[in-house]
């Protein structure tokens, strides 16, 4: 599979400002594959070290702070010399060895000629502990599950070629619109986890996808107790398991009392922070004003939580495949659609999306694009009635307003209707 993140890795290699690179993201999103693929294709060779599988590696970092000495010892372990700029040094599951993570700053200061890349699960949770994280001494790259365009390229290359050719305002022929909508439905079911996508390409068996999703959820829930530090793992689990029911509520706002009767912010704040830092949940804040700069108007106690992969949310909510494929309306369609759109927005815009609500109603997302604030409506069907969206447009007169739905690509006054499969191309099509 081609991953968009490869372009970022190539730029990192060529950068004069390069520092050791840390890939962070949830478990199983493809970090290891990406590092090995990068080493295979863009270096003479790569040296791979896994701190979860090779316990004895840890002693090298526990007793040495000198990067030159560390490189000598690592060269002895793999039986060949690690060459600066020619060998990519890969440290995987680095969260298992905090000393190795900390050593990255010495590579930056004293041996930056070596190209070092590291990855691990739940690394985001270490960001909150500066002592164990070399802040300012590393480059950081977030890795997410496959986005819709990556999924499309992996499953249907000819349709992907057409998708890439879509320009602003272009008429999309019905045959291509229908095929792209079908792929969108498949993406809702399968999601972007590499193992699920690979299984779909090989077997086309929905039962196998369900089994993989079930196992992934079990892996994540086991991680909560293994890597939670001082945070109550039971509370992390309760928050995680409440997400589908939280999103099923009419306003979707996260309610502590829905996790546990009588639950308060102080009971679950740390658990939420842990899940967001670990890359498991995406948090969208409500803003008091839909104005630039959005973050200045965050209401920190009003937010929604979404799951980092739409296929996993679909599994957690227990939505049957037939509902997505056959029914125009089904319970949970709205939250699943919003989760999908948010997943496609990740990394597209410099400022994270927010949502806006007032007495007139709610806007699903507001996007900051330069100085411009763009309201976004996410509709799971063809219905275009959205009174609060239209009221907002009438009041605010934005330059652009985007409605994602199953309808075709068309502009109607200020509102541009984009088919849901174009969410990943929104910025390019503005």
C-alpha positions, 0 to 999 in steps of 0.5 A: 500500500502507498502511504501519504506519510512517505512523502513526509519521510522523504522530505525529512531525509532531505532536510538540512534541519533534520533531527531524529524523527519520532513516529507516533500514532495508535498501535497497528496503524502501520508505523513499523511497515512505513519505517522498513519500507522507507529504509528499503527504498531510500537508503543503502540499508537499514538497521532495525531494532525492536525494544519489545522483542530484544530485551538485551538492547536496553542495557546498551542505552542504560549504560551509555549516553555517547551516540558514537559508542551506541552506534558501535555497539549496535553495529556489532549486534547486526554484524555490519557497520552503520554508515552515516546518511547511508544506513537508516537506524530504526528504533521500534517500540521505543516506549519500552526503553525510555533511556533510548527515547532520551538518547535521541537528544544526544544524537541530535546534539553530537551525531546528527549525521546519523539518520535515526527514526523511532516509533512506538505505541502510546508515545503521545502519552509520554509527551506529557512527561518532558523528563522522558521525552526529548522535547525540541530535540526531535521531529515528530510525525503523526501516523493515522489509519489509511485515509479514503484516498489511500484506501481507494488507491489500495483497492481500485487503482484505476478509480483512484486515477480518476479521483486524482484527476477531479478538479475544482467545480468539475462535473463528476460523471454518474458512473464514477460518482456511483463507483466512488460512493460504493467505495465510500460505503466499503470504507465505512465498514472496513475503515483504514486499519492496514490489517483490515484493508490488506484482508479485504484486498486478499479475501473480500470477506466481511467476516474476516474484517469483523474478526480483525476489528474485534481483536484490535479492540481487545489489543487496545483495551489490554494496552490500557492496563499495561501502559497507563502509568498513574491513571486508573485503567478502569476509567480509561476503559469506561470512557473508551466504551462509552464513545458510541453511546455518547455519539448516539445522543442528539447533541453528541456532546461528551457527558461525564454522567453518561460514562458513569452515573454521577460521573464528574469531570475530575473523575474522567479528565485524565482518562480522556487526556490519556486516550487523546494523547495515545491517538485513540480518540479525536477531540473536537472542541466547541467554540463560543464564536466561529471567528479567527483564530478559532482556538481563542474561543474554545470552550474547554468543557464542551467537546465531542470525542470521536474514534480515530478509525471509522471502521472501528467505531462502526464495529464498536457501535454494532452497526450491521453492514447491511444498514450501510449498504442497503438502507438510506436511513439507519440509526447512527448514520449521522455520527458515523458520517461525522467521524469519517469526515473528521478522519479525512480532515486530520492533517489537512488543515493547520488548525484542528477542526472545531464545532459551533452551536448557538440557540439557532442550532449546531454546525458540525464543523468549522474549519480555519483556512488562513483567515477564513472560517468555513462552516461544514455540514456532514450529511450521511444521505442525500437530504439537503435540509439543514436549517441551522446551516442555512441560518448560519450562512445567512447571518455570517455570509462566509466566503465558502460553505461546504456540505458533504452528502451523497449528492453530486458535486455542485455549487448552489450559491454560497454552498458547495455540495461535495460528495462524501468521498471528496472530504480528503480533497476538500482543501485542494478543491477550495 
